[in-house]
Amino acid sequence: MSVIDTVKMLELRTKKAAGLIAMLRKEKAELQEKFDLVHAHNAELEEYVESFQTSNKLIEDSIAGAMENLASIEGLDEVALLDDAALELETADGFTSGDALAAEEVDLDALLEDSPAL
């Protein structure tokens, strides 16, 4: 191989290397932009977490204070509920424990008769 061929091959390789370096720099810049965006979103999410934790702590403290206030009322557990309220609570407890009516048990004609006319 002659000196001229060696120089041409070296020149070709340096051009390829320069092209590869330029491509890698562009890719690095794109990745840096993505990283900066992710970093900004991460900071924003950290602020949300801090705000949520602060709010959650305030709510917990408020509930604890309310429970202490209720516990300080003597005789509260002995107070009888109104008959309607007791019945509603009993019905709600039954509903949440699975005593709700199944769809087959509902009389649609009776519901339509009881509903107001449009």
N, CA, C and O atoms as CSV, one atom per row, in Angstrom:
chain,resi,resn,atom,element,x,y,z
A,1,MET,N,N,0.858,-1.166,0.000
A,1,MET,CA,C,0.000,0.000,0.000
A,1,MET,C,C,0.903,1.227,0.000
A,1,MET,O,O,1.872,1.314,0.755
A,2,SER,N,N,0.562,2.158,-0.857
A,2,SER,CA,C,1.395,3.343,-0.998
A,2,SER,C,C,1.070,4.368,0.079
A,2,SER,O,O,0.053,4.259,0.764
A,3,VAL,N,N,1.916,5.337,0.219
A,3,VAL,CA,C,1.735,6.386,1.220
A,3,VAL,C,C,0.482,7.181,0.906
A,3,VAL,O,O,-0.230,7.584,1.825
A,4,ILE,N,N,0.197,7.414,-0.350
A,4,ILE,CA,C,-0.989,8.189,-0.744
A,4,ILE,C,C,-2.254,7.419,-0.360
A,4,ILE,O,O,-3.209,8.015,0.138
A,5,ASP,N,N,-2.271,6.109,-0.585
A,5,ASP,CA,C,-3.439,5.303,-0.206
A,5,ASP,C,C,-3.629,5.304,1.310
A,5,ASP,O,O,-4.756,5.370,1.800
A,6,THR,N,N,-2.546,5.233,2.031
A,6,THR,CA,C,-2.609,5.255,3.497
A,6,THR,C,C,-3.154,6.587,3.990
A,6,THR,O,O,-3.965,6.617,4.916
A,7,VAL,N,N,-2.727,7.675,3.395
A,7,VAL,CA,C,-3.200,9.001,3.782
A,7,VAL,C,C,-4.685,9.141,3.459
A,7,VAL,O,O,-5.440,9.691,4.261
A,8,LYS,N,N,-5.122,8.642,2.277
A,8,LYS,CA,C,-6.537,8.715,1.906
A,8,LYS,C,C,-7.386,7.888,2.866
A,8,LYS,O,O,-8.473,8.314,3.255
A,9,MET,N,N,-6.898,6.706,3.254
A,9,MET,CA,C,-7.633,5.866,4.192
A,9,MET,C,C,-7.712,6.544,5.562
A,9,MET,O,O,-8.753,6.505,6.218
A,10,LEU,N,N,-6.633,7.151,5.983
A,10,LEU,CA,C,-6.612,7.877,7.254
A,10,LEU,C,C,-7.590,9.049,7.217
A,10,LEU,O,O,-8.303,9.302,8.188
A,11,GLU,N,N,-7.621,9.760,6.090
A,11,GLU,CA,C,-8.546,10.886,5.933
A,11,GLU,C,C,-9.990,10.404,5.996
A,11,GLU,O,O,-10.833,11.043,6.627
A,12,LEU,N,N,-10.279,9.277,5.343
A,12,LEU,CA,C,-11.627,8.716,5.344
A,12,LEU,C,C,-12.039,8.313,6.768
A,12,LEU,O,O,-13.166,8.563,7.195
A,13,ARG,N,N,-11.117,7.695,7.479
A,13,ARG,CA,C,-11.417,7.287,8.854
A,13,ARG,C,C,-11.623,8.485,9.769
A,13,ARG,O,O,-12.482,8.437,10.650
A,14,THR,N,N,-10.878,9.536,9.590
A,14,THR,CA,C,-11.068,10.737,10.421
A,14,THR,C,C,-12.410,11.396,10.116
A,14,THR,O,O,-13.054,11.929,11.019
A,15,LYS,N,N,-12.843,11.366,8.845
A,15,LYS,CA,C,-14.163,11.919,8.500
A,15,LYS,C,C,-15.268,11.098,9.152
A,15,LYS,O,O,-16.237,11.646,9.679
A,16,LYS,N,N,-15.110,9.753,9.111
A,16,LYS,CA,C,-16.104,8.887,9.761
A,16,LYS,C,C,-16.131,9.142,11.261
A,16,LYS,O,O,-17.205,9.221,11.857
A,17,ALA,N,N,-14.972,9.270,11.870
A,17,ALA,CA,C,-14.885,9.533,13.302
A,17,ALA,C,C,-15.526,10.882,13.639
A,17,ALA,O,O,-16.244,11.000,14.633
A,18,ALA,N,N,-15.263,11.904,12.805
A,18,ALA,CA,C,-15.854,13.223,13.037
A,18,ALA,C,C,-17.374,13.151,12.917
A,18,ALA,O,O,-18.085,13.767,13.711
A,19,GLY,N,N,-17.884,12.401,11.927
A,19,GLY,CA,C,-19.336,12.230,11.760
A,19,GLY,C,C,-19.952,11.511,12.954
A,19,GLY,O,O,-21.021,11.886,13.434
A,20,LEU,N,N,-19.260,10.468,13.430
A,20,LEU,CA,C,-19.745,9.732,14.591
A,20,LEU,C,C,-19.744,10.608,15.837
A,20,LEU,O,O,-20.681,10.551,16.633
A,21,ILE,N,N,-18.701,11.419,16.016
A,21,ILE,CA,C,-18.635,12.336,17.164
A,21,ILE,C,C,-19.773,13.343,17.103
A,21,ILE,O,O,-20.394,13.637,18.124
A,22,ALA,N,N,-20.052,13.874,15.917
A,22,ALA,CA,C,-21.159,14.836,15.771
A,22,ALA,C,C,-22.496,14.174,16.099
A,22,ALA,O,O,-23.341,14.778,16.759
A,23,MET,N,N,-22.690,12.940,15.643
A,23,MET,CA,C,-23.934,12.226,15.910
A,23,MET,C,C,-24.081,11.964,17.417
A,23,MET,O,O,-25.165,12.122,17.979
A,24,LEU,N,N,-22.984,11.564,18.057
A,24,LEU,CA,C,-23.026,11.300,19.498
A,24,LEU,C,C,-23.281,12.576,20.304
A,24,LEU,O,O,-23.979,12.538,21.318
A,25,ARG,N,N,-22.722,13.703,19.862
A,25,ARG,CA,C,-22.977,14.972,20.550
A,25,ARG,C,C,-24.451,15.367,20.443
A,25,ARG,O,O,-25.044,15.857,21.404
A,26,LYS,N,N,-25.037,15.147,19.254
A,26,LYS,CA,C,-26.451,15.461,19.063
A,26,LYS,C,C,-27.313,14.568,19.952
A,26,LYS,O,O,-28.251,15.042,20.593
A,27,GLU,N,N,-26.993,13.281,19.986
A,27,GLU,CA,C,-27.737,12.348,20.825
A,27,GLU,C,C,-27.589,12.711,22.300
A,27,GLU,O,O,-28.550,12.626,23.064
A,28,LYS,N,N,-26.391,13.114,22.694
A,28,LYS,CA,C,-26.161,13.528,24.085
A,28,LYS,C,C,-27.010,14.743,24.432
A,28,LYS,O,O,-27.588,14.810,25.517
A,29,ALA,N,N,-27.088,15.717,23.502
A,29,ALA,CA,C,-27.889,16.918,23.752
A,29,ALA,C,C,-29.370,16.557,23.892
A,29,ALA,O,O,-30.061,17.102,24.753
A,30,GLU,N,N,-29.859,15.641,23.049
A,30,GLU,CA,C,-31.259,15.217,23.138
A,30,GLU,C,C,-31.520,14.511,24.465
A,30,GLU,O,O,-32.536,14.754,25.115
A,31,LEU,N,N,-30.609,13.645,24.859
A,31,LEU,CA,C,-30.764,12.942,26.133
A,31,LEU,C,C,-30.701,13.907,27.314
A,31,LEU,O,O,-31.407,13.721,28.305
A,32,GLN,N,N,-29.859,14.936,27.213
A,32,GLN,CA,C,-29.768,15.932,28.279
A,32,GLN,C,C,-31.080,16.695,28.410
A,32,GLN,O,O,-31.518,16.990,29.522
A,33,GLU,N,N,-31.715,17.020,27.271
A,33,GLU,CA,C,-33.007,17.710,27.307
A,33,GLU,C,C,-34.058,16.831,27.985
A,33,GLU,O,O,-34.836,17.303,28.814
A,34,LYS,N,N,-34.070,15.541,27.621
A,34,LYS,CA,C,-35.030,14.618,28.233
A,34,LYS,C,C,-34.759,14.498,29.731
A,34,LYS,O,O,-35.691,14.486,30.534
A,35,PHE,N,N,-33.496,14.410,30.103
A,35,PHE,CA,C,-33.138,14.307,31.515
A,35,PHE,C,C,-33.592,15.545,32.276
A,35,PHE,O,O,-34.143,15.437,33.372
A,36,ASP,N,N,-33.362,16.723,31.698
A,36,ASP,CA,C,-33.776,17.970,32.352
A,36,ASP,C,C,-35.288,18.005,32.549
A,36,ASP,O,O,-35.776,18.451,33.587
A,37,LEU,N,N,-36.029,17.529,31.541
A,37,LEU,CA,C,-37.489,17.496,31.640
A,37,LEU,C,C,-37.927,16.535,32.745
A,37,LEU,O,O,-38.797,16.862,33.552
A,38,VAL,N,N,-37.324,15.357,32.776
A,38,VAL,CA,C,-37.659,14.379,33.818
A,38,VAL,C,C,-37.290,14.928,35.192
A,38,VAL,O,O,-38.032,14.740,36.157
A,39,HIS,N,N,-36.167,15.594,35.283
A,39,HIS,CA,C,-35.740,16.192,36.554
A,39,HIS,C,C,-36.749,17.245,37.024
A,39,HIS,O,O,-37.078,17.313,38.208
A,40,ALA,N,N,-37.233,18.060,36.092
A,40,ALA,CA,C,-38.228,19.083,36.444
A,40,ALA,C,C,-39.526,18.429,36.909
A,40,ALA,O,O,-40.128,18.871,37.887
A,41,HIS,N,N,-39.961,17.372,36.209
A,41,HIS,CA,C,-41.185,16.671,36.619
A,41,HIS,C,C,-40.997,16.013,37.987
A,41,HIS,O,O,-41.913,16.006,38.809
A,42,ASN,N,N,-39.829,15.473,38.219
A,42,ASN,CA,C,-39.543,14.845,39.505
A,42,ASN,C,C,-39.630,15.872,40.636
A,42,ASN,O,O,-40.193,15.591,41.694
A,43,ALA,N,N,-39.077,17.053,40.409
A,43,ALA,CA,C,-39.146,18.111,41.428
A,43,ALA,C,C,-40.595,18.516,41.689
A,43,ALA,O,O,-40.987,18.747,42.833
A,44,GLU,N,N,-41.384,18.600,40.622
A,44,GLU,CA,C,-42.793,18.950,40.765
A,44,GLU,C,C,-43.536,17.875,41.566
A,44,GLU,O,O,-44.349,18.191,42.435
A,45,LEU,N,N,-43.253,16.615,41.268
A,45,LEU,CA,C,-43.903,15.524,41.994
A,45,LEU,C,C,-43.484,15.510,43.462
A,45,LEU,O,O,-44.294,15.195,44.335
A,46,GLU,N,N,-42.241,15.844,43.736
A,46,GLU,CA,C,-41.789,15.914,45.129
A,46,GLU,C,C,-42.548,17.002,45.886
A,46,GLU,O,O,-42.874,16.831,47.060
A,47,GLU,N,N,-42.827,18.115,45.218
A,47,GLU,CA,C,-43.623,19.177,45.846
A,47,GLU,C,C,-45.039,18.685,46.132
A,47,GLU,O,O,-45.596,18.975,47.190
A,48,TYR,N,N,-45.627,17.935,45.184
A,48,TYR,CA,C,-46.965,17.393,45.398
A,48,TYR,C,C,-46.977,16.427,46.584
A,48,TYR,O,O,-47.896,16.450,47.404
A,49,VAL,N,N,-45.959,15.584,46.666
A,49,VAL,CA,C,-45.881,14.627,47.776
A,49,VAL,C,C,-45.783,15.372,49.099
A,49,VAL,O,O,-46.463,15.025,50.064
A,50,GLU,N,N,-44.947,16.384,49.143
A,50,GLU,CA,C,-44.793,17.162,50.376
A,50,GLU,C,C,-46.102,17.846,50.756
A,50,GLU,O,O,-46.486,17.862,51.926
A,51,SER,N,N,-46.780,18.407,49.765
A,51,SER,CA,C,-48.059,19.070,50.013
A,51,SER,C,C,-49.099,18.058,50.503
A,51,SER,O,O,-49.860,18.336,51.430
A,52,PHE,N,N,-49.120,16.880,49.867
A,52,PHE,CA,C,-50.055,15.839,50.271
A,52,PHE,C,C,-49.786,15.388,51.696
A,52,PHE,O,O,-50.718,15.224,52.483
A,53,GLN,N,N,-48.521,15.187,52.032
A,53,GLN,CA,C,-48.179,14.754,53.377
A,53,GLN,C,C,-48.564,15.801,54.412
A,53,GLN,O,O,-49.044,15.465,55.495
A,54,THR,N,N,-48.355,17.066,54.080
A,54,THR,CA,C,-48.744,18.139,54.990
A,54,THR,C,C,-50.257,18.157,55.173
A,54,THR,O,O,-50.750,18.251,56.297
A,55,SER,N,N,-50.990,18.068,54.071
A,55,SER,CA,C,-52.449,18.061,54.143
A,55,SER,C,C,-52.947,16.841,54.906
A,55,SER,O,O,-53.860,16.936,55.725
A,56,ASN,N,N,-52.337,15.701,54.627
A,56,ASN,CA,C,-52.734,14.466,55.298
A,56,ASN,C,C,-52.507,14.579,56.802
A,56,ASN,O,O,-53.340,14.130,57.590
A,57,LYS,N,N,-51.397,15.171,57.203
A,57,LYS,CA,C,-51.095,15.353,58.627
A,57,LYS,C,C,-52.129,16.282,59.276
A,57,LYS,O,O,-52.583,16.029,60.391
A,58,LEU,N,N,-52.496,17.357,58.572
A,58,LEU,CA,C,-53.508,18.273,59.100
A,58,LEU,C,C,-54.848,17.567,59.277
A,58,LEU,O,O,-55.540,17.771,60.275
A,59,ILE,N,N,-55.205,16.740,58.305
A,59,ILE,CA,C,-56.472,16.003,58.392
A,59,ILE,C,C,-56.427,15.024,59.556
A,59,ILE,O,O,-57.384,14.920,60.322
A,60,GLU,N,N,-55.309,14.301,59.689
A,60,GLU,CA,C,-55.181,13.351,60.799
A,60,GLU,C,C,-55.283,14.063,62.144
A,60,GLU,O,O,-55.953,13.581,63.057
A,61,ASP,N,N,-54.618,15.210,62.262
A,61,ASP,CA,C,-54.676,15.972,63.506
A,61,ASP,C,C,-56.089,16.458,63.795
A,61,ASP,O,O,-56.537,16.446,64.941
A,62,SER,N,N,-56.786,16.886,62.750
A,62,SER,CA,C,-58.158,17.362,62.906
A,62,SER,C,C,-59.080,16.230,63.348
A,62,SER,O,O,-59.922,16.413,64.228
A,63,ILE,N,N,-58.916,15.061,62.733
A,63,ILE,CA,C,-59.741,13.915,63.117
A,63,ILE,C,C,-59.429,13.498,64.550
A,63,ILE,O,O,-60.340,13.205,65.325
A,64,ALA,N,N,-58.150,13.470,64.901
A,64,ALA,CA,C,-57.761,13.106,66.272
A,64,ALA,C,C,-58.350,14.095,67.270
A,64,ALA,O,O,-58.823,13.694,68.334
A,65,GLY,N,N,-58.326,15.385,66.936
A,65,GLY,CA,C,-58.916,16.399,67.820
A,65,GLY,C,C,-60.412,16.215,67.964
A,65,GLY,O,O,-60.956,16.336,69.061
A,66,ALA,N,N,-61.075,15.925,66.866
A,66,ALA,CA,C,-62.523,15.705,66.911
A,66,ALA,C,C,-62.857,14.471,67.739
A,66,ALA,O,O,-63.821,14.470,68.504
A,67,MET,N,N,-62.054,13.421,67.581
A,67,MET,CA,C,-62.289,12.208,68.368
A,67,MET,C,C,-62.071,12.477,69.858
A,67,MET,O,O,-62.813,11.963,70.695
A,68,GLU,N,N,-61.059,13.277,70.192
A,68,GLU,CA,C,-60.819,13.629,71.594
A,68,GLU,C,C,-61.988,14.436,72.147
A,68,GLU,O,O,-62.415,14.232,73.284
A,69,ASN,N,N,-62.506,15.365,71.318
A,69,ASN,CA,C,-63.659,16.158,71.761
A,69,ASN,C,C,-64.872,15.269,72.002
A,69,ASN,O,O,-65.586,15.440,72.991
A,70,LEU,N,N,-65.104,14.324,71.103
A,70,LEU,CA,C,-66.235,13.421,71.280
A,70,LEU,C,C,-66.035,12.528,72.504
A,70,LEU,O,O,-66.981,12.253,73.242
A,71,ALA,N,N,-64.798,12.078,72.712
A,71,ALA,CA,C,-64.523,11.215,73.862
A,71,ALA,C,C,-64.697,11.972,75.173
A,71,ALA,O,O,-65.001,11.366,76.201
A,72,SER,N,N,-64.507,13.292,75.150
A,72,SER,CA,C,-64.621,14.075,76.386
A,72,SER,C,C,-66.072,14.333,76.784
A,72,SER,O,O,-66.336,14.774,77.903
A,73,ILE,N,N,-67.000,14.069,75.895
A,73,ILE,CA,C,-68.418,14.279,76.206
A,73,ILE,C,C,-68.932,13.067,76.975
A,73,ILE,O,O,-68.990,11.957,76.446
A,74,GLU,N,N,-69.302,13.298,78.227
A,74,GLU,CA,C,-69.781,12.203,79.064
A,74,GLU,C,C,-71.220,11.864,78.711
A,74,GLU,O,O,-72.044,12.748,78.474
A,75,GLY,N,N,-71.506,10.571,78.682
A,75,GLY,CA,C,-72.870,10.116,78.447
A,75,GLY,C,C,-73.283,10.118,76.989
A,75,GLY,O,O,-74.453,9.884,76.687
A,76,LEU,N,N,-72.375,10.371,76.089
A,76,LEU,CA,C,-72.731,10.426,74.670
A,76,LEU,C,C,-73.190,9.070,74.157
A,76,LEU,O,O,-74.096,8.993,73.327
A,77,ASP,N,N,-72.577,8.015,74.640
A,77,ASP,CA,C,-72.950,6.682,74.179
A,77,ASP,C,C,-74.324,6.245,74.692
A,77,ASP,O,O,-74.953,5.358,74.115
A,78,GLU,N,N,-74.783,6.864,75.769
A,78,GLU,CA,C,-76.076,6.484,76.319
A,78,GLU,C,C,-77.237,7.221,75.656
A,78,GLU,O,O,-78.393,6.864,75.882
A,79,VAL,N,N,-76.962,8.222,74.858
A,79,VAL,CA,C,-78.014,8.992,74.210
A,79,VAL,C,C,-78.695,8.118,73.170
A,79,VAL,O,O,-78.045,7.546,72.295
A,80,ALA,N,N,-80.022,8.023,73.282
A,80,ALA,CA,C,-80.790,7.208,72.339
A,80,ALA,C,C,-80.917,7.957,71.013
A,80,ALA,O,O,-81.109,9.173,70.979
A,81,LEU,N,N,-80.808,7.218,69.953
A,81,LEU,CA,C,-80.993,7.801,68.627
A,81,LEU,C,C,-82.477,7.953,68.348
A,81,LEU,O,O,-83.301,7.247,68.931
A,82,LEU,N,N,-82.811,8.857,67.473
A,82,LEU,CA,C,-84.201,8.980,67.054
A,82,LEU,C,C,-84.613,7.684,66.375
A,82,LEU,O,O,-83.787,7.004,65.767
A,83,ASP,N,N,-85.882,7.348,66.479
A,83,ASP,CA,C,-86.347,6.093,65.894
A,83,ASP,C,C,-86.044,6.022,64.405
A,83,ASP,O,O,-85.604,4.984,63.910
A,84,ASP,N,N,-86.275,7.111,63.689
A,84,ASP,CA,C,-86.018,7.112,62.247
A,84,ASP,C,C,-84.531,6.951,61.962
A,84,ASP,O,O,-84.145,6.220,61.050
A,85,ALA,N,N,-83.701,7.630,62.738
A,85,ALA,CA,C,-82.255,7.547,62.530
A,85,ALA,C,C,-81.755,6.145,62.834
A,85,ALA,O,O,-80.907,5.623,62.110
A,86,ALA,N,N,-82.267,5.526,63.893
A,86,ALA,CA,C,-81.854,4.170,64.245
A,86,ALA,C,C,-82.250,3.203,63.138
A,86,ALA,O,O,-81.474,2.318,62.777
A,87,LEU,N,N,-83.449,3.368,62.601
A,87,LEU,CA,C,-83.914,2.512,61.514
A,87,LEU,C,C,-83.053,2.713,60.269
A,87,LEU,O,O,-82.692,1.749,59.594
A,88,GLU,N,N,-82.724,3.981,59.968
A,88,GLU,CA,C,-81.874,4.251,58.807
A,88,GLU,C,C,-80.486,3.657,58.988
A,88,GLU,O,O,-79.926,3.094,58.048
A,89,LEU,N,N,-79.924,3.776,60.187
A,89,LEU,CA,C,-78.614,3.181,60.446
A,89,LEU,C,C,-78.660,1.664,60.323
A,89,LEU,O,O,-77.749,1.050,59.768
A,90,GLU,N,N,-79.728,1.064,60.844
A,90,GLU,CA,C,-79.876,-0.394,60.747
A,90,GLU,C,C,-79.997,-0.827,59.283
A,90,GLU,O,O,-79.393,-1.819,58.875
A,91,THR,N,N,-80.769,-0.091,58.503
A,91,THR,CA,C,-80.922,-0.395,57.084
A,91,THR,C,C,-79.600,-0.235,56.346
A,91,THR,O,O,-79.248,-1.065,55.508
A,92,ALA,N,N,-78.869,0.830,56.658
A,92,ALA,CA,C,-77.570,1.056,56.018
A,92,ALA,C,C,-76.592,-0.043,56.373
A,92,ALA,O,O,-75.855,-0.527,55.513
A,93,ASP,N,N,-76.579,-0.444,57.647
A,93,ASP,CA,C,-75.697,-1.538,58.056
A,93,ASP,C,C,-76.057,-2.824,57.327
A,93,ASP,O,O,-75.176,-3.564,56.891
A,94,GLY,N,N,-77.343,-3.087,57.197
A,94,GLY,CA,C,-77.779,-4.286,56.475
A,94,GLY,C,C,-77.408,-4.225,55.012
A,94,GLY,O,O,-77.010,-5.229,54.421
A,95,PHE,N,N,-77.537,-3.062,54.435
A,95,PHE,CA,C,-77.211,-2.913,53.008
A,95,PHE,C,C,-75.727,-3.158,52.755
A,95,PHE,O,O,-75.353,-3.840,51.801
A,96,THR,N,N,-74.886,-2.593,53.622
A,96,THR,CA,C,-73.450,-2.761,53.412
A,96,THR,C,C,-72.987,-4.165,53.738
A,96,THR,O,O,-71.925,-4.580,53.274
A,97,SER,N,N,-73.753,-4.912,54.526
A,97,SER,CA,C,-73.354,-6.287,54.842
A,97,SER,C,C,-73.930,-7.285,53.854
A,97,SER,O,O,-73.743,-8.489,54.030
A,98,GLY,N,N,-74.630,-6.824,52.813
A,98,GLY,CA,C,-75.092,-7.728,51.759
A,98,GLY,C,C,-76.567,-8.029,51.797
A,98,GLY,O,O,-77.025,-8.919,51.081
A,99,ASP,N,N,-77.334,-7.317,52.611
A,99,ASP,CA,C,-78.770,-7.574,52.704
A,99,ASP,C,C,-79.583,-6.781,51.677
A,99,ASP,O,O,-80.807,-6.713,51.786
A,100,ALA,N,N,-78.935,-6.193,50.704
A,100,ALA,CA,C,-79.649,-5.382,49.713
A,100,ALA,C,C,-80.541,-6.270,48.861
A,100,ALA,O,O,-80.301,-7.469,48.726
A,101,LEU,N,N,-81.567,-5.667,48.295
A,101,LEU,CA,C,-82.465,-6.414,47.422
A,101,LEU,C,C,-81.764,-6.777,46.132
A,101,LEU,O,O,-81.010,-5.977,45.577
A,102,ALA,N,N,-82.010,-7.976,45.657
A,102,ALA,CA,C,-81.493,-8.374,44.351
A,102,ALA,C,C,-82.409,-7.774,43.290
A,102,ALA,O,O,-83.537,-7.389,43.598
A,103,ALA,N,N,-81.951,-7.692,42.075
A,103,ALA,CA,C,-82.724,-7.083,40.991
A,103,ALA,C,C,-84.032,-7.841,40.764
A,103,ALA,O,O,-85.031,-7.243,40.365
A,104,GLU,N,N,-84.034,-9.156,41.016
A,104,GLU,CA,C,-85.250,-9.948,40.802
A,104,GLU,C,C,-86.321,-9.623,41.840
A,104,GLU,O,O,-87.504,-9.860,41.597
A,105,GLU,N,N,-85.921,-9.083,42.995
A,105,GLU,CA,C,-86.850,-8.813,44.079
A,105,GLU,C,C,-87.528,-7.450,43.966
A,105,GLU,O,O,-88.427,-7.151,44.752
A,106,VAL,N,N,-87.124,-6.630,43.021
A,106,VAL,CA,C,-87.674,-5.290,42.876
A,106,VAL,C,C,-88.887,-5.345,41.952
A,106,VAL,O,O,-88.801,-5.869,40.841
A,107,ASP,N,N,-90.020,-4.803,42.410
A,107,ASP,CA,C,-91.233,-4.754,41.604
A,107,ASP,C,C,-91.234,-3.438,40.823
A,107,ASP,O,O,-91.560,-2.383,41.368
A,108,LEU,N,N,-90.869,-3.514,39.553
A,108,LEU,CA,C,-90.748,-2.306,38.738
A,108,LEU,C,C,-92.091,-1.619,38.532
A,108,LEU,O,O,-92.151,-0.391,38.470
A,109,ASP,N,N,-93.163,-2.389,38.424
A,109,ASP,CA,C,-94.487,-1.781,38.244
A,109,ASP,C,C,-94.872,-0.939,39.459
A,109,ASP,O,O,-95.430,0.150,39.320
A,110,ALA,N,N,-94.573,-1.449,40.638
A,110,ALA,CA,C,-94.879,-0.698,41.856
A,110,ALA,C,C,-94.043,0.572,41.921
A,110,ALA,O,O,-94.534,1.613,42.357
A,111,LEU,N,N,-92.793,0.499,41.497
A,111,LEU,CA,C,-91.956,1.687,41.488
A,111,LEU,C,C,-92.494,2.748,40.526
A,111,LEU,O,O,-92.490,3.939,40.836
A,112,LEU,N,N,-92.953,2.305,39.363
A,112,LEU,CA,C,-93.500,3.238,38.387
A,112,LEU,C,C,-94.784,3.880,38.879
A,112,LEU,O,O,-95.024,5.062,38.631
A,113,GLU,N,N,-95.624,3.101,39.586
A,113,GLU,CA,C,-96.857,3.645,40.118
A,113,GLU,C,C,-96.575,4.713,41.185
A,113,GLU,O,O,-97.292,5.709,41.277
A,114,ASP,N,N,-95.534,4.498,41.982
A,114,ASP,CA,C,-95.204,5.440,43.065
A,114,ASP,C,C,-94.473,6.665,42.585
A,114,ASP,O,O,-94.449,7.678,43.284
A,115,SER,N,N,-93.865,6.605,41.392
A,115,SER,CA,C,-93.072,7.741,40.914
A,115,SER,C,C,-93.971,8.831,40.384
A,115,SER,O,O,-95.053,8.535,39.877
A,116,PRO,N,N,-93.561,10.082,40.484
A,116,PRO,CA,C,-94.383,11.209,40.000
A,116,PRO,C,C,-94.456,11.185,38.463
A,116,PRO,O,O,-93.534,10.732,37.785
A,117,ALA,N,N,-95.552,11.674,37.955
A,117,ALA,CA,C,-95.736,11.738,36.504
A,117,ALA,C,C,-94.873,12.853,35.925
A,117,ALA,O,O,-94.702,13.912,36.529
A,118,LEU,N,N,-94.343,12.591,34.756
A,118,LEU,CA,C,-93.498,13.598,34.110
A,118,LEU,C,C,-94.270,14.466,33.182
A,118,LEU,O,O,-93.703,15.364,32.560
